[in-house]
Amino acid sequence: MNGSSTGRGDRTVVVTGAASPRGIGRATVARLARDGWSIGILDRDAAGAEELAVQLVDIYGVQTRAAAADVSRGEQVRAAVEQLAAGLPPFYALVNLAGVSAPTPYLEMDDAEWERVIGINLSGVHYATHAVVPYLVEQGEGRIVSTSSVSAQRGGGSYSKTAYSAAKAGILGFTRSLARELGPHGITANAVAPGPIDTDLMGGTLTPERIAALTEDQLLSRIGTVEDVAGAISFLLGPDAAWITGQTINVNGGLYM
């Protein structure tokens, strides 16, 4: 299982949450397209996803399609995945990147906000995975990479609070259980857990003062970039990670070890 036995362009990686201009998802699809994979984009921003798909085709010459879905709605995800599957090479991998921040303090949180955060950040990972996995099982191989967070490991402390940390911690358990259940089908499941990254999920562009505060406890005194995370995801989809499953790759500058 190396993703390149027939050429990477003959296999598709589905990526959720790629349309945001400053997000990890956009950097990831650019990196994977540069690696030669065909790309399926699933995002609730239909116009942004379509525009990104055109850019990937123009820049990297890889097959790319986009489909719109709110990942917290299972029926939308299933329809979008079917749409992507109909127009792209066989699926090889899924990268779960769709997510929302949640800076609301726990004592101020209402039911609607809890359900929004859990629905997108955790249930959305399940819906996308459940929709894509049958294609991987049919082929007898594949990769799943989901995005957790250092907040799951440290109980918050960077920007988002309890609901976000709970959802991202759930992804760690979900990933390990997937690895156990899907391993016999030749499918690996891993997670990446970024530390503070300069994206809009951090509440907008980071000021020098916020960067100084966020990196105070890190071993490396710079903020993380979207390319740092995209590189880790690229590795987990590549041939050198064929025997890695059930693991969490921490991309956090030493904030959590």
N, C-alpha and C positions, 0 to 999 in steps of 0.2 A: 504494500500500500504506500505509494509515494506521490500520487497525484500527477505524475508526469510520464507514466508508462505509455500513454498515447499522446502526450503533449498536453501541457496545462491548458492551452486554449481549447482543448476538447473536453474540458471539465469546467463546471460552473461553481462559483462560490456565491451563495446568497448572503447579503449583508443587510441587516435591519438598521434603520436610523442613520442613513448616510447623507441626507440632504443638507443638514445644517452647515452653513459656510465655515464655521470655526470649530467643527466637531471632530471627534476621533473617527467617526464613521467616514467622513469625507477623505481624511488622510489615509484611512485603511483601504478604501476602494481604489484610491490612486496607487497605493503601494502594491496591492494585489493585481491591479491591471498592469502595472510595470513589471510584475513578476510573470505576467503572461496568462493569468486566469481569465476566463470569461466571467462576467459579473452580472448578478441579479440584484437589483436595488429594491428594497421594500421600505417605504416611508410614507407617513401620513401626508407629507407635503408633496402632492402629485406633481405640481409644476416644477418644484425644485428638484425632484428626483428625475424627471424627464430631462431637464436641462443638464443635470450631472451626467446622465447616461450618454447624451450627445457628446459632451466634453470628453468622456473616457474613450468613446469610439474615435473621435477626431485626434486625440493626443496619442493614444496607445494602440489603436487599431484592433482592440479586442471586442468580441461580441458582448453587448451590454443591453439589458432591458430594465425598465422600471415598472413597478406596480404600486398602487396606492393602498395603504391599509393603516388603520389604527391598531397597533399591536395588542391593545387591551381588549379587542373584539375578535374573538376566535373565528367567527364566520368571515370577517373581512380578511383575516390572515390566510385562511384556507383558500379563499377565492384568489387572492393575490399570488400565492405560491403556485396554484394551478396555472395561472396566467404566465408566470415566469417559466415554469417547466415546459409549457407549450412552445416557447419561442427561443429556448437556449439549449446548449449541449447538456448532457446529463449532469445532475447535481453531484458534487463531490463534498461540499462543505457548507456549513452555516456559521455565520458570525453574528451573535446577538449583541447589538450595540445600542438599540433604541432605549432611551431612558430620559427621565426628568429629574431635576433637582428638587429638594424638599427642605427648605430652610425653616419651616414653621416649627416652633418649639412644641414639644409633646403636650404640654398643658394647654396650649392654644389650638390644638388640632381638632377638627371636626371629622365626622364620618366620611364626608365627601372627599376631603383631602387625603385621608388614609387610603380610601379605595382607589383614588386616582394614582397615588404613588405606587401602591402594591400592584395595581392593575397593569400599569405600563412597565414597571421595573422588574417585576417577578412573573406575574401571569403572562405578560407579553413574551417572555423568554420561553415559557412552556408552550404557548400557542404556536410560536414560530417553529420551535423544535418539533413539536408533535406533527406539524404539517410537513416538514421537510424529511424527517427521519424515515418514513416509508420508502422514499426514493433511494436513500442510502442503503437501507436493508436489502432492497431489491438487487442492488449492485454488489452487495457483500463487502463494502468498504466506505469510509467517509470520516470526516472530522467535524466536530462541533466545538466552537470556542464561544464562551459567554463572558460578559464583562461584569465583574464584581467591583469592589472598591476597597481601599484601605479603611474606609469608614466601617465596613463590615467587620474588620479585624480589630479596630481600635475603639469601636463604639462611637463613631462620628469624630468630631474635633476639627474638621477642615472647613466645611460650609453647610452641607445638608445634615439633618438631624435624625431623630429616631426612626421615622417611617422609612427613610432612605436606607439607613443602616440595616434595618430589619430585612428589607427587600434584597439588598445586596448580600447579606449573610445567607438568605435563602438560596441564592444562586450557587453558593459554594456547596451546600448540601445537595442541591439538585444536580450539579455537575458530577459529584462523586457517585451518586446513585445511577446517573445515566451511564457513566463509565462502566459500572458493574453490570448493568443490564444489557448494554449495547456492545460490550467488548466481544461477546461470542459472534456478533455479526460483522466484526472487522471494523468497528466504528470507535474512534477515540473521542473523549469529551474532556476538555480542560477549560480553565478559567484564567483570565488576566485580572489582576487587582491593581489598578492605577492609584497612585497617590495624587496630590493636587496637580491638575493639568490646566493650563490656561485656555479654557473653553468657556462658552456662555453658560454651561452648567454651574460654573462657579459664581454666577451672578453678574456676568459681564467681564470685560477686559480687566485684568488684575493691575492694580496700582503698585508702584514700588513699595509702598508701606505694607500692603497686603502680602506681597511676595516675601518680604522680609519676615513677616509674622508666620507665614505658612512654612517657610524653610528653616525656621529656628531650631526645630527638633530633628531635621534631616541630616544625614551624613554628607550628602552632596548639596551644596548651597545654591542650587538653581531650581527653578520650577520645572516641572515636566512639560514635554511637548507632545502634541498629538502624534508626531512621527515616532517618538519613543514607544508609544503603545502599539502603533501600527507595525513596527518592526517585530515586536514580540508576537503579535498575531500572525504575521507572515511566517515566522519561525515555526509556530505550532501547526501551520498548514503544510509546511514543507517536508521534504524527505528526511531531514535529520531528526524530526520529532515523531517518527513512525511508532516508536515504542514508549511514548509518553502518554499517559492517560490518567484521569482522576486527579490532576495536579492543578495548583494555583501558581501562576507566574506573577510575582510581585514586581511591579514597575513603579517604584516609589522613592527612589533616591536614598533608600535606607531609613525611611520613616518608620517602617515596621519590618521586623526580621523574625 
